[in-house]
Amino acid sequence: MPAPAFVPRAPKDPQYPLWGRTLLLVEDSRFASDALRLMCLRSGGRLRRAETMAAARVHLRLYLPDVVLIDLGL
């Protein structure tokens, strides 16, 4: 049986549920990106941002994020 694709990591502190996680956000709105970045920082996570799908592909060649959020209206 294959191993699960996603294995959650336990946060070091429940106050920081995204501790050690990296999120890639594909979003063309700077306002929305900044708001999500602040939420990630407060939760212990890191946020990388790409404005287009082409830029997201470049990010994915260099980094392996734990989560990818895509703006469906993009």
C-alpha positions in Angstrom: 0.0 0.0 0.0 1.5 3.4 -0.9 2.3 6.0 1.7 -0.2 8.9 2.1 0.7 11.9 0.0 0.1 14.3 3.0 1.4 13.7 6.5 0.5 16.5 8.8 3.2 17.9 11.1 2.2 18.7 14.6 2.6 22.4 15.6 5.1 23.1 18.4 2.5 25.3 20.0 -1.3 25.2 19.4 -1.2 29.0 19.1 0.8 28.6 15.9 -1.1 26.0 13.8 0.9 26.7 10.6 4.3 26.3 12.3 6.9 25.4 9.8 4.5 25.3 6.8 4.9 27.1 3.6 2.0 28.3 1.5 2.1 29.3 -2.1 -0.6 31.8 -3.0 -1.5 32.5 -6.6 -3.3 35.8 -6.3 -3.3 39.0 -8.4 -4.7 41.2 -5.6 -2.0 42.7 -3.5 -4.5 43.6 -0.8 -5.7 40.0 -0.5 -2.2 38.7 -0.5 -1.0 41.0 2.2 -4.0 40.1 4.4 -3.3 36.4 4.0 0.5 37.0 4.7 -0.4 38.6 8.0 -2.6 35.7 9.0 0.1 33.2 8.0 2.7 35.1 10.0 0.5 35.2 13.1 -0.1 31.5 12.7 3.6 30.6 12.3 3.6 30.0 8.6 5.4 31.4 5.6 3.7 32.7 2.5 5.1 32.8 -1.0 3.1 34.8 -3.6 2.8 34.5 -7.4 0.6 36.8 -9.4 0.1 34.5 -12.4 0.0 30.7 -13.0 3.2 31.1 -15.0 4.9 32.6 -12.0 3.5 29.9 -9.8 5.1 27.2 -12.1 8.5 28.9 -11.6 7.9 28.9 -7.8 7.0 25.2 -7.9 10.2 24.4 -9.7 12.2 26.0 -6.9 10.1 25.3 -3.8 7.8 22.6 -2.5 5.1 24.3 -0.6 2.9 22.4 1.9 -0.3 24.2 0.6 -1.1 25.9 -2.7 -4.0 28.4 -2.7 -5.3 29.5 -6.1 -7.5 32.5 -6.8 -10.3 30.9 -8.8 -11.1 34.2 -10.5 -7.6 34.5 -11.8 
